[in-house]
């Protein structure tokens, strides 16, 4: 029996709220492939893994951290 791993993802607009960044910043990270996290592409749209956002907030630049994200349960 195999288990499926379900990855929780957010849209660019949702990710920008969490990271306190503009959508253009996340799009630039995706286009230039030079950002701290890399998006998934779903039907031609960018999607951002919740686990990557969480890791960035915890381990990355502390100026990105928002209590709103860290206090919410993603389960």
Secondary structure, DSSP 8 states (H G I E B T S, - for coil): --------EEEHHHHHHHHT--HHHHHHHHHHT-SSS--EEETTEEEEEHHHHHHHHHHS-GGG--HHHHHS---
